[in-house]
Amino acid sequence: MSRNASPTAQDFVPFATAALDFHRALNVPGGPLVTTRAELDALHAHLVSLHGLLDAHATRTGQLVPIEGDQLSAARTRVWQAADHVHSAYHAAPRPGSGEVPKREACQAGLPEGAPELTICQRHQRTAHLVRRRTTAADLHAPFTGFVRH
């Protein structure tokens, strides 16, 4: 069984990478000094999407090449941790209209600020369910996720 993707399959990951690089080059140097909630929401969506991609690769690859699967699982865990930090940064950022900073716990209730502002929380909660199924608490809090197999 071949591990390689079909030669006709389109690889969009390089385009996503280029788009992020382009966004950073155009918007960050001349943009506002503080990251907006809208950008944090978009970054969170990107990280959650990347988490899903790594999850799919880790699950499939781990069945064929366990060592590679372990490394992809570790990468998936680190991407989730990054998404969790971006989610926290979102809640630390002031609301655009009032400047008020909501409490992080408010997102547990769903949409405390109303739609669409906290779709980030809905996305985060949906992904957290997957994370809880695929990752142990020890994995999430371990300082090192580099597995060593003998």
Order of alpha helices (4+ residues) and beta strands (2+ residues): alpha-alpha-alpha-alpha-alpha
